[in-house]
Amino acid sequence: MDENITAFKCKDCGLIFWAKKSDDPRFCPFCESTLLIENEEQ
């Protein structure tokens, strides 16, 4: 029942949250900052 859950860390508030990779989260659920995903170009 593995849903390909991945940890994402917000670069602004530093909090880590879990989401499905297929959901491709765009915003931090805590501070609502736009996310830059770790594996993308800096």
Order of alpha helices (4+ residues) and beta strands (2+ residues): beta-beta
